[in-house]
Amino acid sequence: MKKALLKKIPVVEAGIKDKQYMELCRQNYLMKVQKATVAHKRTLILNLYDAENIIKEQYQPFCRIFFSNRDFITYFIKENRWSIKTLDILEAEKGKFISQIAIRTYKEKRSIQQFFHCTDDAVDSIQLIQIEQQKRKAEKSLKRKKRRIKDIESLFRSVKPVTGRFEKWLEYEVLKESQYIFYQYSRRKMIDCTCSHCKSEYQLERSIPRHNKEYVCPICKRKSIFKAKGKSGYFSDYSEAVKIEKASDRIILRHFEVRKSYAAHGTGEYTLSYHEDYRAVFQEKFHFYYPVYSCLAHKNVWKEKYIDPYFHYRYHLDYTIKAYQTITQMPGMVYPYNLKNVFKGTPFEYCSLDYFVKNNRFVELPVVYYLKTYLKFPLLEQFVKQNMFYIALECLYQLPNEWEETKETNTRHFLGINSRYCSILSKYNMGIREWGVLQKMEKLKIHLSEQEIFAYCKIFESNRDFLELNQYASIRKIVNYLAKQIEKEEKGKAYKLSGDVSGISHVEMKCYQTYIRSWKDYIEWAEKLEYDLKSRYVLFPKNFKDVHDKTFLEYQKQQDKMERKKQAKERRTVNQLLKKDIKLLGKQIQNQDYILKVPGNYQEIQKEGQALGHCVGSYIPHIANRECDVYFIRKKTDPDKPFFTVDWRRGKIVQCQGKGRIRYPQEMVEFVHYAEEKLRLLKGEEEKKAA
């Protein structure tokens, strides 16, 4: 329906007869009917009027509903807006739903029935309009669904069925780890075994096979896992794979779920099954699709998935979280063949995903994240080409904000380290944390060999803070010293930076980290105790544990002594300040019931806190630093008994608490306000004199 032509149709106004009718029928709205021909099509126009406006002799309609053979639309005149809502949910000017509509003449009712080809006079005209609107909406919705199905079918028309080569890749590479040696336990010296991969049958000594133990098959030389036939029931292994294809100017990612299911009798036979559960299409941005059964097409079709960015986890169930992550990330092992041709002529032509997959064939990565990250951070290509694969993977999950905004194209300049360190990053495939270690080494001018840098990152899990110990001794010497101490005290293996640390366990790493933290603490205590840190006997004592503990006790004594001196000074300062306040305030702040009292000394403040059960006793340092002042409120009838305590800060009373931290009662409000004004006046005069 052409809106410009519909607007030109003359508007029918209500009249005196309509006003008289609405006064009698007491309905909310009036409907008047028009007929016209628009663009060679029969058109029914329903004009809606507000009853209140008609009674006020305002005869213009507030909206008009236009019907053609297969469509309808509503035009609100004052707002100049169009709507396709049905009559039962249409909103009027006042924001309420339209209800109780009157049609004045039989002729108008008959016109509505004739337009909709209804011969039953018993059918209500308003109900008939609503039925026809619902019918037209349903027809349009059905057309949209059919058109959407056709569009998606045409989009995926170029997607080809999987080939035998792809199936072999799923079986032997995607599920490479799914390899087992099945054996039947017996008391004989040699046990019969069957490899699930090469199907070979051979015998092994009875002591070798153990259920779930790793072993290399002697025939196909592949790493496998032993499975006892009596213990291994039906089980299956699961993995994910992604196949990337090109359709005209679009990139299509196909996500597959792959399973190897092994029979319960343990013969080594298995079935390979896979199904395509999601697709992602890139054209300017990513669109995601999933398969559903369509009653219209009578088959499974692909439907676009709406990704809610705010409540994407839905009910936070494991399944919904997994489904969301799968569809938005497309994680899996990437099919490595023909990737260069697939990306040619697209925004991802130089993304180097083919190079990444070629050098990391068995790595599962979030493919959508990779492509999205490349678009906003093109330097990802350089990281991949320079074999910094681990940094590239870290960028996919947590790309630093400052990296997104960079315009640098040179990797070495971007990382801010010299070419030697860049080559180490590449050679050992290090990550962002290791990069931080190398940055700090360059800044502190620490010189270590490649092997020593790798060993440091391995032992101390790329902790940069330990590098600052280089000011006392070289990192190499410190680690060698700790290795000797650990070997002697913990009976552990001594790992040096120049040695092989590939076999170090997690427990051993934690032991080394604990020792270097203890050594760091020891050096800090020795520095404060003014030990001679240039002496190797101080830096590297023979019995580190004993010296560490003795130094701590000595340091603790020094700290206690300093704390006592500090407290004594604070108490003297508080007593002096309280004497000044007694001179200044005296007994000036009082009324017939209460009196504001200045504490005589710091002991009175501590006793006040103990008597009333609040924390004013800990305010001594704050009072000494002039952050606050503390005063007591006493009843005149019992001036020595603790009653309420006042905390005076920045020219006002911020707290006034009684026993158990209770707030002062209503009868004290007037005195508290009076005391606040008086304190402000007297303390202000003191400050002016001091200035």
LINTAGI-V597319 format. One record per pair of residues at least 6 apart in sequence whose C-alpha atoms are under 8 Angstrom apart, sorted by the first residue. I is the first residue (numbers start at 1). J is the second residue. D is the distance in whole Angstrom. If there is no record, write none. Layout:
i->{I & I}
j->{J & J}
d->{D & D}
//
This chain:
i->{1 & 1 & 1 & 5 & 6 & 6 & 9 & 11 & 11 & 12 & 12 & 12 & 12 & 12 & 13 & 13 & 13 & 14 & 14 & 14 & 14 & 14 & 14 & 15 & 18 & 18 & 19 & 19 & 19 & 21 & 22 & 22 & 22 & 22 & 23 & 25 & 27 & 27 & 27 & 27 & 28 & 28 & 28 & 28 & 28 & 28 & 28 & 29 & 29 & 29 & 29 & 29 & 29 & 29 & 29 & 29 & 30 & 30 & 30 & 30 & 30 & 30 & 30 & 30 & 31 & 31 & 31 & 31 & 31 & 31 & 31 & 31 & 32 & 32 & 32 & 32 & 32 & 32 & 33 & 33 & 33 & 33 & 33 & 33 & 33 & 34 & 34 & 34 & 34 & 35 & 35 & 35 & 35 & 36 & 36 & 36 & 36 & 37 & 41 & 41 & 42 & 42 & 43 & 43 & 43 & 43 & 44 & 44 & 44 & 44 & 44 & 45 & 45 & 45 & 45 & 46 & 46 & 46 & 47 & 47 & 47 & 47 & 47 & 48 & 48 & 48 & 48 & 49 & 49 & 49 & 49 & 49 & 50 & 50 & 53 & 61 & 62 & 62 & 62 & 62 & 63 & 63 & 63 & 63 & 64 & 64 & 64 & 64 & 65 & 65 & 65 & 65 & 66 & 66 & 66 & 67 & 70 & 71 & 71 & 72 & 72 & 72 & 73 & 73 & 73 & 73 & 74 & 74 & 74 & 74 & 75 & 75 & 75 & 76 & 76 & 86 & 86 & 86 & 87 & 87 & 87 & 87 & 88 & 88 & 88 & 88 & 89 & 89 & 90 & 90 & 91 & 91 & 92 & 101 & 103 & 109 & 112 & 112 & 113 & 113 & 113 & 116 & 146 & 149 & 149 & 149 & 152 & 152 & 153 & 153 & 155 & 156 & 158 & 159 & 159 & 166 & 169 & 170 & 170 & 171 & 171 & 173 & 174 & 174 & 174 & 174 & 174 & 175 & 175 & 175 & 175 & 175 & 177 & 177 & 178 & 178 & 178 & 179 & 179 & 179 & 179 & 179 & 179 & 180 & 180 & 180 & 180 & 180 & 180 & 180 & 180 & 181 & 181 & 181 & 181 & 181 & 181 & 181 & 181 & 181 & 181 & 182 & 182 & 182 & 182 & 182 & 182 & 182 & 182 & 182 & 182 & 182 & 183 & 183 & 183 & 183 & 183 & 183 & 183 & 183 & 183 & 183 & 184 & 184 & 184 & 184 & 184 & 184 & 185 & 185 & 185 & 185 & 185 & 186 & 187 & 188 & 189 & 189 & 190 & 190 & 190 & 190 & 191 & 191 & 191 & 191 & 192 & 192 & 192 & 192 & 193 & 193 & 193 & 193 & 194 & 194 & 194 & 194 & 194 & 195 & 195 & 195 & 196 & 196 & 196 & 196 & 197 & 198 & 198 & 199 & 200 & 209 & 210 & 210 & 210 & 211 & 211 & 211 & 211 & 211 & 212 & 212 & 212 & 213 & 213 & 214 & 214 & 214 & 214 & 215 & 215 & 215 & 215 & 216 & 216 & 216 & 217 & 217 & 227 & 228 & 229 & 229 & 229 & 229 & 232 & 232 & 232 & 233 & 233 & 233 & 233 & 234 & 234 & 234 & 234 & 234 & 235 & 235 & 235 & 235 & 236 & 236 & 236 & 236 & 237 & 237 & 237 & 238 & 238 & 238 & 238 & 239 & 239 & 239 & 239 & 240 & 240 & 240 & 240 & 240 & 240 & 240 & 240 & 241 & 241 & 241 & 241 & 241 & 241 & 241 & 241 & 241 & 241 & 242 & 242 & 242 & 242 & 242 & 242 & 242 & 242 & 242 & 242 & 242 & 243 & 243 & 243 & 243 & 243 & 243 & 244 & 244 & 244 & 244 & 244 & 244 & 244 & 244 & 245 & 245 & 245 & 245 & 245 & 246 & 246 & 246 & 249 & 249 & 249 & 250 & 250 & 250 & 250 & 251 & 251 & 251 & 251 & 251 & 251 & 252 & 252 & 252 & 252 & 253 & 253 & 253 & 253 & 254 & 254 & 254 & 254 & 255 & 255 & 255 & 255 & 255 & 255 & 255 & 256 & 256 & 256 & 256 & 256 & 257 & 257 & 257 & 257 & 258 & 258 & 258 & 258 & 259 & 259 & 259 & 260 & 260 & 260 & 260 & 261 & 261 & 261 & 261 & 262 & 262 & 262 & 262 & 263 & 263 & 277 & 277 & 278 & 278 & 278 & 278 & 278 & 279 & 279 & 279 & 279 & 280 & 280 & 280 & 280 & 280 & 280 & 281 & 281 & 287 & 287 & 288 & 288 & 288 & 288 & 288 & 289 & 289 & 289 & 289 & 290 & 290 & 290 & 290 & 291 & 291 & 291 & 291 & 292 & 292 & 292 & 292 & 293 & 293 & 293 & 294 & 294 & 312 & 312 & 313 & 313 & 313 & 314 & 314 & 328 & 329 & 329 & 329 & 329 & 330 & 330 & 330 & 331 & 331 & 331 & 331 & 331 & 332 & 332 & 332 & 332 & 332 & 333 & 333 & 333 & 333 & 333 & 334 & 334 & 334 & 334 & 334 & 336 & 336 & 336 & 336 & 339 & 339 & 340 & 340 & 343 & 343 & 347 & 348 & 348 & 348 & 350 & 351 & 351 & 351 & 351 & 351 & 352 & 352 & 352 & 355 & 355 & 356 & 356 & 356 & 357 & 365 & 366 & 369 & 369 & 370 & 373 & 373 & 373 & 374 & 374 & 376 & 377 & 377 & 379 & 379 & 379 & 380 & 380 & 382 & 383 & 383 & 383 & 383 & 384 & 386 & 387 & 387 & 387 & 388 & 388 & 388 & 388 & 388 & 389 & 390 & 390 & 390 & 391 & 391 & 391 & 391 & 394 & 394 & 408 & 412 & 412 & 412 & 415 & 416 & 417 & 417 & 417 & 421 & 424 & 425 & 425 & 425 & 428 & 433 & 433 & 434 & 434 & 436 & 437 & 437 & 437 & 437 & 440 & 440 & 441 & 441 & 444 & 446 & 446 & 448 & 451 & 451 & 451 & 452 & 452 & 453 & 455 & 455 & 455 & 455 & 455 & 455 & 456 & 456 & 457 & 458 & 459 & 459 & 459 & 459 & 459 & 460 & 460 & 460 & 466 & 467 & 469 & 469 & 472 & 472 & 472 & 476 & 476 & 479 & 479 & 480 & 480 & 480 & 481 & 482 & 482 & 482 & 483 & 483 & 483 & 483 & 483 & 484 & 485 & 485 & 486 & 486 & 486 & 486 & 487 & 487 & 492 & 495 & 518 & 519 & 522 & 522 & 522 & 523 & 523 & 525 & 525 & 525 & 526 & 526 & 526 & 527 & 528 & 529 & 529 & 531 & 532 & 533 & 541 & 567 & 570 & 570 & 570 & 571 & 571 & 571 & 573 & 574 & 574 & 574 & 574 & 574 & 575 & 575 & 575 & 577 & 578 & 578 & 578 & 578 & 579 & 581 & 582 & 582 & 584 & 585 & 585 & 586 & 586 & 587 & 587 & 587 & 589 & 589 & 589 & 589 & 590 & 590 & 590 & 591 & 592 & 593 & 593 & 593 & 594 & 594 & 594 & 594 & 594 & 595 & 595 & 595 & 595 & 595 & 596 & 596 & 596 & 596 & 596 & 597 & 597 & 597 & 597 & 598 & 598 & 598 & 599 & 599 & 599 & 599 & 602 & 605 & 605 & 605 & 606 & 606 & 606 & 607 & 608 & 608 & 608 & 608 & 609 & 609 & 609 & 610 & 611 & 611 & 612 & 612 & 612 & 612 & 612 & 612 & 613 & 613 & 613 & 614 & 614 & 614 & 622 & 623 & 623 & 627 & 628 & 628 & 628 & 628 & 629 & 629 & 629 & 630 & 630 & 630 & 630 & 631 & 631 & 631 & 631 & 632 & 632 & 632 & 632 & 632 & 633 & 633 & 633 & 633 & 633 & 634 & 634 & 634 & 634 & 634 & 635 & 643 & 643 & 644 & 644 & 644 & 644 & 644 & 645 & 645 & 645 & 645 & 646 & 646 & 646 & 646 & 646 & 647 & 647 & 647 & 647 & 648 & 648 & 651 & 651 & 652 & 652 & 653 & 656 & 656 & 657 & 657 & 658}
j->{68 & 71 & 72 & 38 & 38 & 66 & 36 & 60 & 61 & 32 & 34 & 47 & 60 & 61 & 59 & 60 & 61 & 32 & 49 & 54 & 59 & 60 & 61 & 59 & 54 & 104 & 54 & 55 & 57 & 104 & 30 & 51 & 54 & 55 & 55 & 102 & 51 & 100 & 101 & 102 & 50 & 51 & 52 & 99 & 100 & 101 & 102 & 48 & 49 & 50 & 51 & 98 & 99 & 100 & 101 & 102 & 48 & 49 & 50 & 51 & 101 & 102 & 103 & 104 & 46 & 47 & 48 & 49 & 101 & 102 & 103 & 104 & 46 & 47 & 48 & 103 & 104 & 108 & 44 & 45 & 46 & 47 & 108 & 111 & 112 & 44 & 45 & 46 & 47 & 42 & 43 & 44 & 45 & 42 & 43 & 44 & 45 & 43 & 68 & 69 & 68 & 69 & 66 & 67 & 68 & 69 & 66 & 67 & 68 & 112 & 115 & 64 & 65 & 66 & 67 & 64 & 65 & 66 & 61 & 62 & 63 & 64 & 65 & 61 & 62 & 63 & 64 & 59 & 60 & 61 & 62 & 63 & 61 & 62 & 59 & 77 & 76 & 77 & 78 & 93 & 74 & 75 & 76 & 77 & 74 & 75 & 76 & 77 & 72 & 73 & 74 & 75 & 72 & 73 & 74 & 73 & 136 & 136 & 137 & 84 & 133 & 136 & 82 & 83 & 84 & 85 & 82 & 83 & 84 & 85 & 81 & 82 & 83 & 82 & 83 & 130 & 133 & 134 & 98 & 129 & 130 & 133 & 97 & 98 & 99 & 130 & 97 & 98 & 97 & 98 & 97 & 98 & 98 & 126 & 109 & 125 & 125 & 129 & 119 & 125 & 128 & 132 & 296 & 301 & 302 & 303 & 302 & 303 & 301 & 302 & 247 & 247 & 247 & 245 & 247 & 335 & 335 & 241 & 258 & 260 & 272 & 362 & 239 & 240 & 241 & 333 & 362 & 237 & 238 & 239 & 258 & 260 & 223 & 224 & 224 & 237 & 260 & 195 & 196 & 197 & 223 & 224 & 225 & 195 & 196 & 197 & 224 & 225 & 226 & 227 & 268 & 193 & 194 & 195 & 196 & 217 & 224 & 225 & 226 & 227 & 268 & 193 & 194 & 195 & 196 & 226 & 227 & 228 & 229 & 266 & 267 & 268 & 191 & 192 & 193 & 194 & 209 & 226 & 227 & 228 & 229 & 266 & 191 & 192 & 193 & 228 & 229 & 230 & 191 & 206 & 228 & 229 & 230 & 206 & 206 & 206 & 205 & 206 & 203 & 204 & 205 & 206 & 203 & 204 & 205 & 206 & 201 & 202 & 203 & 204 & 201 & 202 & 203 & 204 & 200 & 201 & 202 & 267 & 268 & 201 & 217 & 268 & 267 & 268 & 269 & 270 & 220 & 219 & 220 & 268 & 219 & 226 & 226 & 227 & 228 & 225 & 226 & 227 & 228 & 231 & 225 & 226 & 227 & 225 & 226 & 223 & 224 & 225 & 226 & 223 & 224 & 225 & 226 & 222 & 223 & 224 & 223 & 224 & 266 & 266 & 264 & 265 & 266 & 267 & 264 & 265 & 266 & 263 & 264 & 265 & 266 & 261 & 262 & 263 & 264 & 265 & 261 & 262 & 263 & 264 & 259 & 260 & 261 & 262 & 259 & 260 & 261 & 257 & 258 & 259 & 260 & 257 & 258 & 259 & 332 & 255 & 256 & 257 & 258 & 331 & 332 & 333 & 364 & 255 & 256 & 257 & 258 & 331 & 332 & 333 & 334 & 335 & 364 & 253 & 254 & 255 & 256 & 330 & 331 & 332 & 333 & 334 & 335 & 367 & 253 & 254 & 255 & 256 & 334 & 335 & 251 & 252 & 253 & 254 & 334 & 335 & 339 & 342 & 251 & 252 & 253 & 254 & 342 & 252 & 342 & 343 & 283 & 345 & 346 & 281 & 282 & 283 & 346 & 281 & 282 & 283 & 342 & 343 & 346 & 279 & 280 & 281 & 282 & 279 & 280 & 281 & 330 & 276 & 278 & 279 & 280 & 276 & 277 & 278 & 279 & 330 & 331 & 332 & 274 & 275 & 276 & 277 & 278 & 274 & 275 & 276 & 277 & 272 & 273 & 274 & 275 & 272 & 273 & 274 & 270 & 271 & 272 & 273 & 270 & 271 & 272 & 273 & 268 & 269 & 270 & 271 & 269 & 270 & 290 & 291 & 288 & 289 & 290 & 291 & 327 & 288 & 289 & 290 & 327 & 286 & 287 & 288 & 289 & 327 & 330 & 287 & 288 & 304 & 305 & 304 & 305 & 306 & 327 & 328 & 302 & 303 & 304 & 305 & 302 & 303 & 304 & 305 & 300 & 301 & 302 & 303 & 300 & 301 & 302 & 303 & 299 & 300 & 301 & 300 & 301 & 321 & 324 & 320 & 321 & 324 & 320 & 321 & 368 & 366 & 367 & 368 & 369 & 366 & 367 & 368 & 364 & 365 & 366 & 367 & 368 & 363 & 364 & 365 & 366 & 367 & 361 & 362 & 363 & 364 & 365 & 357 & 361 & 364 & 365 & 367 & 354 & 357 & 358 & 361 & 353 & 354 & 349 & 354 & 349 & 350 & 375 & 371 & 374 & 375 & 381 & 371 & 374 & 378 & 380 & 381 & 381 & 384 & 385 & 384 & 385 & 384 & 385 & 389 & 363 & 393 & 396 & 396 & 397 & 396 & 380 & 395 & 396 & 380 & 381 & 404 & 403 & 404 & 408 & 409 & 411 & 392 & 395 & 411 & 389 & 391 & 392 & 411 & 392 & 426 & 426 & 427 & 429 & 425 & 426 & 429 & 430 & 431 & 429 & 429 & 430 & 431 & 429 & 430 & 431 & 432 & 431 & 432 & 414 & 418 & 419 & 422 & 435 & 439 & 438 & 439 & 442 & 438 & 450 & 431 & 434 & 435 & 454 & 462 & 463 & 457 & 462 & 464 & 457 & 462 & 463 & 464 & 464 & 467 & 447 & 467 & 468 & 470 & 474 & 476 & 497 & 498 & 499 & 497 & 498 & 497 & 496 & 497 & 498 & 499 & 500 & 501 & 462 & 497 & 463 & 501 & 501 & 504 & 509 & 512 & 513 & 509 & 512 & 513 & 516 & 475 & 475 & 520 & 533 & 534 & 539 & 496 & 497 & 496 & 497 & 495 & 496 & 497 & 540 & 512 & 515 & 516 & 493 & 494 & 495 & 496 & 512 & 494 & 543 & 544 & 492 & 493 & 494 & 512 & 493 & 494 & 508 & 501 & 548 & 548 & 548 & 551 & 552 & 533 & 539 & 551 & 552 & 555 & 533 & 551 & 555 & 533 & 555 & 555 & 558 & 538 & 538 & 539 & 547 & 621 & 620 & 621 & 624 & 602 & 620 & 624 & 624 & 601 & 602 & 620 & 623 & 624 & 600 & 601 & 602 & 624 & 598 & 599 & 600 & 601 & 600 & 598 & 598 & 600 & 682 & 598 & 682 & 597 & 598 & 595 & 596 & 597 & 595 & 596 & 675 & 678 & 596 & 671 & 675 & 671 & 636 & 635 & 636 & 637 & 633 & 634 & 635 & 636 & 671 & 633 & 634 & 635 & 636 & 639 & 631 & 632 & 633 & 634 & 675 & 631 & 632 & 633 & 634 & 630 & 631 & 632 & 605 & 630 & 631 & 632 & 620 & 616 & 617 & 630 & 616 & 617 & 618 & 617 & 616 & 617 & 642 & 645 & 615 & 616 & 617 & 617 & 642 & 659 & 642 & 643 & 658 & 659 & 660 & 661 & 659 & 660 & 661 & 659 & 660 & 661 & 628 & 629 & 630 & 649 & 647 & 648 & 649 & 650 & 647 & 648 & 649 & 645 & 646 & 647 & 648 & 645 & 646 & 647 & 648 & 642 & 643 & 644 & 645 & 646 & 642 & 643 & 644 & 645 & 646 & 640 & 641 & 642 & 643 & 644 & 643 & 658 & 659 & 656 & 657 & 658 & 659 & 664 & 655 & 656 & 657 & 658 & 653 & 654 & 655 & 656 & 657 & 653 & 654 & 655 & 656 & 654 & 655 & 679 & 680 & 676 & 680 & 676 & 663 & 664 & 663 & 664 & 664}
d->{8 & 7 & 8 & 7 & 7 & 8 & 8 & 8 & 8 & 8 & 8 & 7 & 8 & 8 & 5 & 5 & 7 & 8 & 8 & 7 & 5 & 7 & 8 & 7 & 8 & 7 & 6 & 6 & 7 & 7 & 8 & 6 & 8 & 8 & 7 & 8 & 7 & 5 & 6 & 6 & 7 & 5 & 8 & 7 & 6 & 6 & 8 & 7 & 6 & 5 & 5 & 8 & 7 & 6 & 5 & 6 & 6 & 5 & 7 & 7 & 6 & 5 & 6 & 8 & 6 & 6 & 5 & 6 & 7 & 6 & 5 & 8 & 6 & 5 & 7 & 7 & 8 & 7 & 7 & 6 & 5 & 6 & 6 & 8 & 8 & 6 & 5 & 6 & 8 & 8 & 6 & 5 & 6 & 6 & 5 & 7 & 8 & 6 & 7 & 8 & 6 & 7 & 7 & 5 & 5 & 8 & 6 & 5 & 7 & 8 & 7 & 7 & 6 & 5 & 6 & 6 & 5 & 7 & 6 & 8 & 6 & 5 & 7 & 5 & 6 & 6 & 6 & 7 & 7 & 4 & 6 & 7 & 7 & 7 & 7 & 8 & 6 & 6 & 7 & 8 & 7 & 6 & 4 & 6 & 6 & 5 & 7 & 8 & 7 & 6 & 4 & 6 & 5 & 5 & 6 & 7 & 6 & 6 & 8 & 7 & 7 & 8 & 7 & 6 & 5 & 8 & 6 & 5 & 6 & 8 & 6 & 5 & 6 & 6 & 8 & 7 & 6 & 7 & 7 & 8 & 6 & 8 & 7 & 7 & 7 & 7 & 6 & 7 & 6 & 6 & 5 & 6 & 6 & 8 & 7 & 6 & 7 & 8 & 7 & 7 & 8 & 8 & 7 & 7 & 8 & 8 & 7 & 8 & 8 & 8 & 8 & 8 & 6 & 7 & 8 & 8 & 8 & 8 & 7 & 8 & 7 & 7 & 7 & 7 & 7 & 6 & 7 & 8 & 8 & 7 & 8 & 8 & 8 & 8 & 8 & 6 & 8 & 8 & 6 & 6 & 7 & 5 & 6 & 6 & 6 & 7 & 5 & 5 & 6 & 7 & 7 & 6 & 5 & 4 & 6 & 8 & 6 & 6 & 5 & 6 & 7 & 6 & 5 & 6 & 8 & 6 & 5 & 6 & 6 & 6 & 7 & 6 & 7 & 6 & 4 & 6 & 8 & 7 & 6 & 5 & 6 & 8 & 7 & 6 & 7 & 6 & 6 & 7 & 7 & 8 & 7 & 8 & 8 & 8 & 8 & 7 & 6 & 5 & 6 & 5 & 5 & 5 & 5 & 5 & 6 & 6 & 7 & 6 & 5 & 7 & 6 & 5 & 6 & 7 & 6 & 5 & 7 & 7 & 6 & 7 & 7 & 6 & 8 & 4 & 7 & 8 & 8 & 8 & 6 & 7 & 7 & 6 & 6 & 8 & 8 & 8 & 5 & 5 & 5 & 8 & 6 & 5 & 6 & 6 & 5 & 7 & 6 & 4 & 6 & 6 & 5 & 6 & 7 & 5 & 4 & 6 & 6 & 7 & 8 & 8 & 8 & 6 & 5 & 8 & 7 & 8 & 7 & 7 & 4 & 7 & 7 & 7 & 6 & 5 & 4 & 8 & 6 & 6 & 7 & 7 & 7 & 5 & 4 & 6 & 6 & 5 & 7 & 7 & 6 & 5 & 7 & 6 & 5 & 7 & 8 & 7 & 6 & 5 & 6 & 7 & 5 & 6 & 8 & 6 & 5 & 7 & 7 & 7 & 4 & 5 & 6 & 7 & 8 & 7 & 5 & 5 & 6 & 7 & 7 & 6 & 6 & 5 & 6 & 8 & 6 & 5 & 7 & 8 & 6 & 5 & 7 & 6 & 5 & 6 & 8 & 7 & 7 & 7 & 6 & 5 & 6 & 8 & 6 & 6 & 5 & 8 & 7 & 8 & 7 & 7 & 6 & 6 & 8 & 6 & 5 & 7 & 8 & 8 & 8 & 7 & 6 & 5 & 7 & 5 & 5 & 6 & 8 & 7 & 6 & 5 & 7 & 6 & 6 & 5 & 6 & 6 & 8 & 8 & 6 & 6 & 4 & 6 & 7 & 5 & 6 & 6 & 7 & 7 & 6 & 4 & 7 & 6 & 5 & 6 & 6 & 6 & 5 & 7 & 5 & 5 & 7 & 8 & 7 & 6 & 4 & 7 & 6 & 6 & 6 & 7 & 7 & 6 & 5 & 7 & 6 & 6 & 5 & 6 & 8 & 6 & 6 & 4 & 6 & 8 & 8 & 5 & 6 & 7 & 8 & 6 & 5 & 8 & 7 & 8 & 6 & 5 & 4 & 5 & 5 & 5 & 7 & 7 & 6 & 6 & 4 & 6 & 5 & 6 & 6 & 7 & 6 & 4 & 6 & 6 & 6 & 8 & 7 & 6 & 5 & 7 & 7 & 8 & 7 & 5 & 6 & 5 & 6 & 5 & 6 & 6 & 6 & 5 & 4 & 6 & 8 & 8 & 4 & 6 & 7 & 8 & 7 & 6 & 6 & 4 & 7 & 7 & 8 & 7 & 8 & 8 & 7 & 6 & 7 & 8 & 8 & 6 & 7 & 6 & 5 & 8 & 8 & 7 & 8 & 8 & 7 & 7 & 6 & 8 & 7 & 5 & 6 & 7 & 7 & 7 & 7 & 6 & 8 & 7 & 8 & 8 & 8 & 6 & 7 & 6 & 8 & 7 & 6 & 6 & 7 & 6 & 7 & 6 & 8 & 6 & 7 & 6 & 8 & 7 & 7 & 7 & 6 & 7 & 6 & 6 & 5 & 7 & 7 & 7 & 5 & 5 & 7 & 8 & 6 & 6 & 6 & 5 & 8 & 7 & 5 & 6 & 7 & 7 & 6 & 7 & 7 & 7 & 8 & 7 & 7 & 6 & 7 & 7 & 7 & 8 & 8 & 7 & 8 & 6 & 8 & 7 & 5 & 7 & 8 & 6 & 7 & 5 & 7 & 8 & 7 & 7 & 8 & 8 & 8 & 8 & 7 & 6 & 8 & 5 & 5 & 8 & 8 & 5 & 8 & 8 & 8 & 6 & 7 & 6 & 7 & 7 & 8 & 8 & 5 & 7 & 8 & 7 & 7 & 6 & 8 & 7 & 7 & 7 & 7 & 8 & 8 & 8 & 7 & 6 & 7 & 8 & 6 & 8 & 7 & 7 & 7 & 7 & 8 & 5 & 6 & 7 & 8 & 6 & 8 & 7 & 6 & 7 & 7 & 8 & 6 & 6 & 8 & 6 & 8 & 8 & 6 & 7 & 7 & 8 & 7 & 7 & 7 & 6 & 8 & 7 & 8 & 7 & 8 & 7 & 8 & 7 & 7 & 6 & 7 & 8 & 7 & 6 & 5 & 6 & 7 & 7 & 6 & 7 & 6 & 7 & 6 & 5 & 8 & 5 & 6 & 8 & 7 & 7 & 7 & 7 & 7 & 7 & 6 & 8 & 7 & 8 & 7 & 8 & 7 & 7 & 7 & 7 & 6 & 5 & 6 & 7 & 6 & 8 & 8 & 7 & 8 & 6 & 6 & 8 & 7 & 6 & 5 & 5 & 7 & 6 & 5 & 6 & 6 & 8 & 7 & 6 & 5 & 7 & 7 & 6 & 5 & 6 & 7 & 8 & 5 & 6 & 7 & 8 & 6 & 7 & 7 & 7 & 6 & 8 & 7 & 4 & 8 & 7 & 7 & 7 & 6 & 8 & 6 & 5 & 5 & 7 & 7 & 8 & 7 & 8 & 6 & 4 & 6 & 8 & 6 & 5 & 7 & 7 & 6 & 6 & 6 & 6 & 8 & 7 & 7 & 6 & 5 & 8 & 6 & 5 & 7 & 7 & 6 & 5 & 6 & 6 & 5 & 7 & 8 & 8 & 8 & 6 & 5 & 6 & 8 & 6 & 5 & 6 & 7 & 7 & 7 & 7 & 6 & 7 & 7 & 6 & 7 & 6 & 5 & 4 & 7 & 7 & 8 & 5 & 5 & 6 & 7 & 8 & 6 & 5 & 7 & 6 & 6 & 5 & 6 & 6 & 7 & 8 & 6 & 6 & 7 & 6 & 6 & 6 & 5 & 6 & 7}
//
